[in-house]
Amino acid sequence: MERPASSKIINNYSAADIQVLGGREAVRRRPGMYIGSTDQRGLHHLVYEIAYNSVDEAMGGFCDHIEVTLHADNSVTVVDNGRGIPVDMHPATKKTALETVLTVLHAGAKFGGKTYQVSGGLHGVGSSVVNALSEWLEVVVSRDGKKYRQRYERGIPVTEVEVIGKAQGIGTAISFLADKEIFTTLEYDFDIIAERFRETVYLNKGLEMRLVDEKTDRELTYYFEGGISGFVRSLNRNRNVRHRHPIVISKAVNSTIIEVALQYNEGFSDNTLGFANCVNTIDGGTHITGFRSALTRVLNDWAHRNKMLKDDEPNLVGEDVREGLTAVVSVKLSEPQFEGQTKGKLGNIEIKSQVESAVAEGLALYLEEHPEEAKRILEKCITSSRAREAARKARDLIIRKSSLDTGTLPGKLADCSEKDPALSEIFLVEGDSAGGSAKQGRNRRFQAILPLRGKILNVEKATADKMLAHEEIRTLITAMGAGIDDDFEPARLRYHKVVLMTDADVDGSHIRTLLLTFFFRHMVDLIQHGYLFIAQPPLYKIKSGKQEHWVFNEQEKNEMLAGLKSKASKSELQRYKGLGEMSAEQLWETTMNPATRTLLRVTIEDAARADGVFSVLMGGDVPPRKAFIQAHAKSVKNLDI
């Protein structure tokens, strides 16, 4: 058989065609492999990488103050009073240790376990990655009575390590400007970074961290003596708790330090945060598995022994004992094995048994010494178990209905013909009127429409069985096709773009918040995979002669009207409060057409912060919600009165 002409190219394939990327080039070519993304989240990761090096000094007992400054020109400076990076020659690289750390991947003092017993950056690529992805980076080291400085541009040293004067103390100061050729934005979010540092200080008693933003003239200093007990109190500050004081467990197993604090509240969600060497392991890992195993086993033992569960009654399961739980699980170990450079999951096998043993021992002792608190905790868990059984029956029914093989999709769902989830999107639309316009205006090939009647249930204040008895929520789960909670399977999801499209008024905002609460509490993987979006319908139509202009916020409206006025052009202004006020063609043109629309992707930068916001806004406690609204009232835009 005759070969295609392209075979000549294949036959010429040789060693010369293999491109070998050095460390710096590899990082700049594939930054996402090292910092996760090149958006604001990745930008923040640069700050965390440098700051965590200082935190490692603190965990080793060599540093108690870290200061991070966000400068007006978008550069960042991180200063600590640790030992200072060594500046003597490295025997292997024949460069100074300082230059080695900042230019060579997997170079650092954290591998051997001698310099750092515990550290957050054991991959050894943090500083060098930040250097490679920065337009410039400058480091000043104070040690041995001298100040040393070196400067880099896009990861390449442009000066030698030079002495610039005498040092009064010791420490390291690193300044850098993220490279605009790499990142889509150079704007930092003060609140997100502050929340991360707040967590870090809670996990390190005696450490002080200061964050300064020169642009906004804001600054915060964190210092907590209470440790993770205070952390849990803070997470539960807007909730009614089942027992007044958090349960605190602390134990050293070999070289591993285990700290756990937990407290039950009257809510229905599980807010367990895991940390390994102060790194937030958002995807869990062996420390979380060990904690949950011990929690379930000890509570079952106590319940049976104290006759709160009869011998013939089934045991509580993990879902029962985690409802209304707020917990922080922190482990500090010498050789953590993280999955990926962004360290989302801890993989050390031995940690599971160590944490399980420590928690089982500490929790059992607490329950024996505090029988009244134990009883209140178990009463909630048993109530949760009964509600779970009722919810299981409802969930099983929904899952069966959501299977594509049954052909029993919701009648109100106008599905698309595309069967590939990656090419399909669904719009969750408020009401039948807007649903009708959306169904007429959509592209039927890849766009599905699901109208939702009224406001869905506030799941923040509902038990699982009550939630699954709500018709609109059952319809929503069935349409998604992937189940909920622990049964949620992203691979079964029928659409990889789930778009919330609600009216631009108070009711529309409320419905959007209710939907966001539902997805955050019961389909959080949908958000983690980047599948949840918010549509941006226009607020106004400005007509000038035969031309129509769509504007999406007050600033655009004012600029447009001012421009038309300067041209002495007459204009007509129409305000759109509801999607149903638009024709199908207008809705397609402004909000649904992929070529012209704007969609906002919903992300979770900080799970603890998001959990707190949803708890305040949608929980049963009025005073915290009132305080939140008062605090943020001045930042509200497009308020419909």
C-alpha positions in Angstrom: 0.0 0.0 0.0 1.3 3.5 -0.9 2.3 5.6 2.0 1.1 9.2 2.3 3.5 12.0 1.4 3.8 12.9 5.1 5.7 9.7 5.7 8.9 11.5 4.5 8.6 13.9 7.4 8.1 10.9 9.8 11.2 9.1 8.4 13.3 12.2 8.9 12.4 12.3 12.6 15.6 12.1 14.6 17.3 13.1 17.8 17.7 16.6 16.4 13.9 17.0 16.5 13.8 16.4 20.3 13.5 19.7 22.1 15.1 19.8 25.6 13.8 22.5 27.8 15.9 23.7 30.8 14.3 24.4 34.1 13.6 28.0 33.4 12.3 27.4 29.9 10.1 24.5 31.0 8.5 26.7 33.7 7.9 29.6 31.3 6.5 27.3 28.6 4.2 25.4 30.9 3.6 27.6 34.0 0.3 25.8 34.7 2.2 22.6 35.6 3.9 24.5 38.5 1.4 27.1 39.7 -2.0 25.7 38.5 -3.0 28.6 36.2 -1.9 32.0 34.8 -4.9 33.9 36.1 -5.2 35.6 39.5 -5.1 32.3 41.3 -1.7 31.5 39.8 -0.6 35.1 40.6 -1.5 34.6 44.2 0.4 31.3 44.2 3.6 33.2 43.6 3.1 35.1 46.8 2.3 31.9 48.7 5.4 30.1 47.4 7.7 32.9 48.7 5.8 33.4 51.9 5.7 29.7 52.7 9.5 29.6 52.6 9.4 32.1 55.4 6.7 30.0 57.2 9.1 27.0 57.0 11.6 29.1 58.9 8.8 29.8 61.5 7.9 26.1 61.8 11.5 25.4 62.4 11.6 27.9 65.3 13.8 30.4 63.4 11.4 33.1 62.5 8.4 34.8 64.3 7.6 37.8 62.0 6.7 37.8 58.2 5.7 40.9 56.3 4.2 41.0 52.8 3.7 44.2 50.9 1.7 44.6 47.7 3.2 47.6 46.1 1.5 50.2 43.9 3.3 49.0 40.8 2.0 45.4 41.4 5.4 44.2 42.7 5.5 42.2 45.9 8.0 42.1 48.8 8.2 39.3 51.4 10.4 39.9 54.4 11.1 37.6 57.3 13.5 37.6 60.3 14.6 34.0 59.7 18.2 32.8 59.3 18.7 34.2 55.8 19.4 32.1 52.7 23.1 31.0 52.7 25.3 32.8 50.2 28.4 30.5 50.3 29.3 28.4 47.2 27.4 25.3 46.6 29.7 22.3 46.0 27.6 20.7 43.2 26.4 23.7 41.2 29.6 25.9 41.7 27.2 28.8 42.2 26.2 30.5 45.5 23.6 28.7 47.5 21.4 31.8 47.0 21.6 31.6 43.2 21.1 27.8 43.3 17.9 28.1 45.3 16.6 30.8 42.9 17.5 29.2 39.6 17.7 25.4 39.9 14.5 23.3 40.2 14.4 20.9 43.1 17.2 22.6 44.9 16.7 23.6 48.5 17.5 22.7 52.1 14.3 20.8 52.6 15.1 17.5 51.0 17.6 16.0 53.5 15.5 16.7 56.6 18.5 18.2 58.5 17.8 21.9 58.0 14.0 21.7 58.1 12.2 19.0 60.1 9.0 20.1 58.6 8.3 22.4 55.6 5.5 23.4 53.2 7.5 23.4 50.0 9.3 20.1 49.8 9.1 20.0 46.0 12.0 22.4 46.1 10.7 24.4 43.0 8.9 27.3 44.7 11.5 30.1 44.6 12.9 29.1 41.3 9.5 29.0 39.7 8.6 32.4 41.0 11.9 33.7 39.7 11.3 32.2 36.3 7.8 33.7 36.0 8.8 37.2 37.2 9.8 40.1 35.0 12.4 40.8 37.7 13.2 39.5 41.2 15.6 40.9 43.7 16.7 39.3 46.9 18.4 40.8 49.9 19.9 38.5 52.6 21.0 39.6 56.0 23.4 37.2 57.8 26.9 37.1 59.2 26.7 40.9 59.9 26.4 41.7 56.1 23.7 42.5 53.6 23.9 40.6 50.3 21.9 41.4 47.2 21.3 39.7 43.8 18.9 40.7 41.0 17.3 38.5 38.3 15.3 39.2 35.1 12.9 36.5 34.0 14.9 34.0 36.0 18.4 34.9 34.7 20.8 36.6 37.1 21.9 40.0 36.0 24.2 40.8 38.9 26.5 38.7 41.1 25.8 38.2 44.7 27.2 41.5 46.1 27.7 42.9 49.6 25.7 46.2 49.9 26.4 47.0 53.5 26.2 45.9 57.1 23.3 44.0 58.5 21.6 44.9 61.8 19.9 41.6 62.2 19.2 38.5 60.1 16.5 37.5 57.5 15.6 37.4 53.9 13.7 40.0 51.7 12.5 39.0 48.3 10.8 41.4 45.9 9.4 40.4 42.5 7.2 41.7 39.7 5.1 38.9 38.0 5.7 38.8 34.3 2.9 40.3 32.2 3.9 38.1 29.3 2.8 35.1 31.5 -0.1 36.3 33.6 -3.5 37.5 32.4 -3.7 39.9 35.3 -1.2 41.5 37.8 -3.9 42.7 40.2 -3.8 41.0 43.6 -6.9 40.4 45.8 -6.0 41.7 49.3 -8.9 39.8 51.0 -8.0 36.4 49.5 -4.3 36.7 50.4 -5.2 38.0 53.9 -7.5 35.0 54.5 -4.7 32.6 53.5 -2.3 34.3 55.9 -4.9 34.3 58.6 -5.2 30.5 58.3 -1.4 30.2 58.4 -1.0 32.1 61.6 -3.8 30.1 63.3 -1.7 27.0 62.4 1.5 28.5 63.9 1.1 29.8 67.4 3.6 32.6 68.1 3.9 33.7 64.4 3.0 37.2 63.4 2.2 38.0 59.8 1.5 41.5 58.4 0.0 42.2 55.0 0.2 45.7 53.5 -1.5 47.0 50.3 0.0 50.3 49.1 -2.7 50.8 46.5 -5.6 50.8 48.8 -3.7 51.8 51.9 -4.9 48.7 53.8 -3.0 46.6 56.2 -3.7 43.7 58.6 -1.6 42.0 61.2 -2.4 38.5 62.4 -1.2 36.9 65.6 -3.2 34.2 67.5 -2.3 32.5 70.8 -5.2 30.1 70.6 -4.0 28.1 67.6 -6.4 25.9 65.7 -9.0 26.0 68.6 -9.3 29.7 67.7 -9.5 28.8 64.1 -12.5 26.6 64.6 -14.2 29.2 66.8 -13.7 31.7 64.0 -15.2 29.4 61.4 -18.2 28.8 63.7 -18.6 32.4 64.9 -21.9 33.0 63.0 -23.4 29.6 63.9 -25.2 28.2 66.9 -22.9 25.5 68.4 -23.8 22.2 70.1 -21.0 22.5 72.6 -19.4 25.6 73.9 -15.7 24.8 73.5 -14.0 23.1 70.5 -12.6 19.6 71.2 -8.8 19.9 70.8 -6.5 16.9 70.2 -2.7 17.3 70.0 -0.1 14.5 69.8 3.4 13.8 68.5 3.9 10.5 66.7 7.5 9.9 65.9 8.5 13.1 64.0 4.9 13.9 63.0 2.9 16.6 65.0 -0.8 16.1 64.8 -3.3 18.9 65.9 -7.0 18.6 65.5 -9.9 20.8 66.7 -13.6 20.2 66.1 -16.9 21.6 67.1 -20.5 20.8 66.1 -23.0 23.4 65.1 -26.7 23.4 64.3 -26.1 23.5 60.5 -26.2 20.7 58.0 -22.9 21.1 56.1 -19.5 19.5 56.8 -16.7 22.1 56.9 -13.5 20.1 57.5 -10.3 21.8 56.6 -7.0 19.9 56.2 -3.5 21.2 56.4 -0.1 19.6 55.9 2.8 21.7 57.0 0.5 24.8 56.8 -0.5 24.0 53.2 -4.2 23.9 52.7 -4.9 20.5 51.2 -8.2 21.4 49.6 -8.5 17.9 48.0 -8.0 16.1 51.4 -5.7 13.2 51.7 -4.6 10.6 54.2 -4.8 12.9 57.2 -8.5 13.6 56.5 -9.2 9.9 55.9 -7.7 9.0 59.2 -9.6 11.7 61.0 -12.9 10.7 59.5 -12.4 7.0 60.3 -11.6 7.7 63.9 -14.6 10.1 64.3 -17.1 7.6 62.9 -15.7 4.7 65.0 -15.5 6.5 68.3 -18.9 8.1 68.1 -20.5 4.7 67.2 -18.7 3.1 70.1 -19.9 5.7 72.6 -23.5 5.7 71.3 -23.8 1.9 71.6 -22.1 1.8 75.0 -24.4 4.5 76.4 -27.5 3.0 74.8 -28.2 5.9 72.5 -28.0 3.4 69.7 -29.6 0.0 70.4 -27.7 -3.2 69.6 -29.9 -4.0 66.6 -29.8 -0.5 65.2 -27.4 0.2 62.3 -24.2 2.1 62.9 -23.9 5.8 62.1 -22.1 6.4 58.8 -19.6 9.1 58.0 -22.3 11.3 56.5 -24.2 11.2 59.8 -21.3 12.2 62.0 -20.1 15.0 59.7 -23.3 16.9 59.4 -22.9 20.2 61.2 -19.2 19.5 61.8 -16.5 22.2 61.7 -13.0 20.8 62.0 -9.4 21.7 61.4 -6.9 18.8 60.9 -3.3 19.9 60.8 -0.3 17.7 60.5 3.4 18.7 60.4 5.7 16.0 59.0 9.2 15.8 57.7 8.6 14.3 54.3 5.2 15.1 53.0 4.1 13.6 49.6 1.8 16.0 47.9 0.0 15.3 44.7 1.1 18.0 42.2 3.1 21.1 42.9 0.0 23.0 44.0 -0.2 20.5 46.9 -3.9 19.9 46.8 -3.8 16.4 48.4 -1.6 14.7 51.0 -0.5 11.1 50.0 1.6 9.8 52.9 0.2 6.4 53.7 1.5 6.3 57.3 -0.3 9.5 58.2 -3.7 7.8 58.0 -3.0 5.4 60.9 -1.1 8.1 62.9 -4.0 10.6 62.7 -6.6 7.9 63.2 -4.9 6.6 66.4 -4.4 10.1 67.8 -8.0 11.3 67.1 -9.5 8.0 68.4 -7.6 8.3 71.7 -8.2 12.0 72.2 -11.9 12.0 71.2 -12.7 8.9 73.3 -11.2 10.6 76.3 -13.1 13.8 75.7 -16.5 12.0 75.4 -15.9 10.1 78.6 -15.0 13.3 80.5 -17.8 15.4 79.0 -20.9 13.2 78.9 -23.4 16.1 78.5 -21.6 17.5 75.5 -21.2 13.9 74.1 -24.9 13.4 74.3 -25.7 16.6 72.5 -23.3 15.7 69.7 -24.7 12.2 69.4 -28.3 13.4 69.3 -27.5 15.5 66.3 -25.7 12.6 64.6 -28.6 10.2 65.2 -31.1 12.8 63.9 -29.0 13.2 60.9 -29.0 9.4 60.4 -32.8 9.2 60.3 -33.0 12.1 57.9 -30.3 10.5 55.7 -32.4 7.3 55.4 -35.4 9.3 54.2 -33.1 11.3 51.9 -31.5 8.1 50.5 -34.8 6.9 49.2 -35.5 10.2 47.5 -31.9 10.4 46.2 -32.1 6.9 44.8 -35.2 7.8 42.9 -33.6 10.9 41.5 -30.5 9.1 40.4 -32.6 6.4 38.7 -34.5 9.1 36.9 -31.3 11.0 35.9 -29.9 8.0 34.1 -29.8 8.7 30.4 -30.9 5.2 29.7 -34.3 5.6 31.2 -35.3 8.6 29.0 -37.1 10.2 32.0 -35.6 13.7 31.9 -37.7 16.5 33.4 -40.5 17.6 31.2 -39.7 21.3 31.5 -36.1 20.7 30.3 -35.6 21.8 26.7 -32.6 19.6 26.0 -30.0 20.0 23.3 -29.2 17.5 20.5 -25.5 17.4 21.3 -24.6 14.4 23.5 -20.9 15.3 24.2 -21.0 17.0 27.7 -17.9 19.0 26.8 -19.8 20.7 23.9 -23.1 21.1 25.8 -24.3 23.9 28.0 -27.5 24.4 30.1 -29.0 27.7 31.2 -30.9 27.7 34.5 -33.5 30.4 33.9 -35.8 32.2 36.3 -39.4 31.7 35.5 -41.5 30.6 32.5 -41.4 34.0 30.7 -37.6 34.2 30.5 -37.6 30.4 29.9 -39.8 30.9 26.8 -37.5 33.6 25.4 -34.5 31.5 26.1 -35.9 28.4 24.4 -36.8 30.4 21.3 -33.5 32.2 21.1 -31.1 29.4 21.9 -29.0 27.3 19.6 -30.8 23.9 19.9 -27.8 22.0 18.9 -25.7 22.6 22.1 -27.8 24.8 24.4 -30.4 23.3 26.9 -32.8 25.4 28.9 -34.2 24.6 32.3 -36.8 27.1 33.6 -37.0 27.1 37.4 -40.3 28.2 39.0 -40.0 30.7 41.9 -37.2 30.6 44.5 -35.6 27.2 45.2 -35.3 26.0 48.7 -32.5 27.6 50.9 -30.5 24.4 51.4 -28.4 26.1 54.1 -31.3 25.7 56.5 -32.7 22.4 55.3 -32.1 18.8 56.1 -31.2 16.4 53.3 -34.6 14.8 53.2 -36.4 18.2 53.1 -34.1 19.4 50.3 -34.7 16.3 48.2 -38.5 16.6 48.7 -38.3 20.1 47.0 -39.5 19.7 43.4 -37.3 22.3 41.7 -34.2 20.8 43.3 -35.1 17.3 42.3 -35.6 18.6 38.7 -32.3 20.3 38.8 -30.4 17.2 40.1 -32.1 15.0 37.5 -31.2 17.4 34.6 -27.5 17.5 35.7 -27.4 13.7 35.7 -24.4 13.3 38.1 -26.0 12.8 41.5 -25.2 15.0 44.6 -23.0 15.1 47.7 -20.8 11.9 48.0 -22.6 10.3 45.1 -21.7 13.2 42.7 -19.7 11.8 39.7 -18.4 14.5 37.3 -18.0 11.9 34.6 -21.8 11.5 34.5 -22.5 15.2 34.2 -24.5 16.0 31.1 -23.3 19.6 30.6 -19.8 21.1 31.1 -21.2 24.6 31.1 -23.9 25.2 33.7 -25.0 28.9 33.4 -27.1 30.7 36.0 -29.2 33.2 34.0 -31.4 35.3 36.3 -33.0 38.7 36.2 -31.0 41.9 37.1 -33.2 42.7 40.1 -33.4 41.8 43.8 -35.4 38.6 43.2 -33.0 37.5 40.5 -30.0 38.1 42.8 -31.7 36.1 45.6 -32.4 33.2 43.2 -28.8 33.3 42.0 -27.5 33.2 45.6 -29.9 30.3 46.4 -28.5 28.3 43.4 -24.9 29.2 44.3 -25.6 27.9 47.8 -27.0 24.7 46.5 -24.0 24.0 44.1 -21.4 25.0 46.8 -23.0 22.7 49.4 -24.0 19.7 47.3 -22.2 19.8 43.9 -18.9 21.5 44.9 -17.0 19.4 42.4 -19.0 21.1 39.6 -17.3 24.4 40.7 -13.9 22.8 41.3 -14.0 21.5 37.7 -14.8 25.1 36.4 -18.2 24.1 35.0 -20.4 26.7 36.8 -21.0 30.2 35.2 -23.1 33.3 35.7 -24.6 35.0 32.6 -24.3 38.7 32.3 -27.5 40.1 30.7 -27.5 43.8 29.8 -29.1 46.3 32.2 -29.9 48.9 29.5 -30.6 49.4 25.9 -29.7 52.8 24.5 -31.3 53.7 21.2 -29.8 56.5 19.1 -31.5 56.9 15.7 -31.5 53.5 14.1 -28.6 52.3 16.3 -29.1 50.2 19.4 -26.4 49.9 22.1 -26.5 47.3 24.9 -24.8 48.3 28.2 -24.1 46.1 31.1 -23.4 48.4 34.0 -24.0 52.0 35.3 -20.5 53.2 34.2 -21.0 52.0 30.6 -24.5 53.7 30.6 -23.2 57.0 31.8 -20.2 57.0 29.4 -22.5 56.1 26.5 -25.0 58.8 27.3 -22.3 61.4 27.7 -20.8 60.5 24.4 -24.1 60.8 22.6 -24.9 64.0 24.3 -21.6 65.5 23.1 -22.6 64.7 19.6 -26.0 66.3 20.1 -27.5 63.0 19.4 -31.0 62.2 20.9 -31.1 58.9 22.8 -33.7 56.7 24.3 -32.9 54.7 27.5 -34.6 51.4 28.4 -33.9 49.6 31.6 -34.2 45.8 31.6 -35.1 44.3 35.0 -36.2 40.9 33.6 -35.0 38.6 30.9 -38.6 38.1 29.9 -38.7 41.7 28.7 -36.3 40.8 25.9 -37.3 39.2 22.7 -35.7 35.8 21.8 -33.4 37.5 19.3 -32.3 40.1 21.9 -31.6 37.5 24.5 -29.5 35.5 22.1 -27.6 38.5 20.9 -26.7 39.9 24.3 -26.5 37.0 26.7 -26.4 33.6 25.0 -24.4 33.9 21.8 -20.9 32.5 22.5 -19.4 35.0 20.0 -20.7 38.1 21.8 -21.7 37.2 25.4 -19.9 37.5 28.7 -19.9 34.7 31.2 -18.4 34.8 34.7 -16.8 31.6 35.8 -17.6 30.7 39.5 -14.4 29.7 41.4 -13.5 28.9 45.0 -10.2 30.5 45.9 -10.7 29.9 49.6 -13.2 27.3 50.8 -13.2 28.5 54.4 -14.0 32.1 53.3 -16.8 30.8 51.0 -18.2 28.7 53.7 -18.4 31.6 56.0 -20.1 33.9 53.5 -22.8 31.3 52.6 -23.3 30.6 56.3 -23.8 34.3 57.0 -26.0 35.1 54.0 -28.2 32.0 54.0 -28.0 30.7 57.6 -30.7 31.2 60.3 -28.8 33.8 62.4 -30.1 37.4 61.5 -27.5 39.6 63.4 -24.4 38.3 61.5 -26.3 38.8 58.2 -27.3 42.3 59.2 -23.7 43.1 60.1 -22.4 41.7 56.8 -24.9 43.8 54.8 -24.0 46.9 56.7 -20.3 46.3 56.2 -20.6 45.8 52.4 -23.4 48.2 51.7 -21.1 50.8 50.1 -19.7 48.3 47.6 -23.1 47.3 46.2 -23.7 48.2 42.6 -26.9 48.2 40.4 -29.2 47.9 43.5 -32.8 47.6 42.4 -35.1 49.4 44.9 
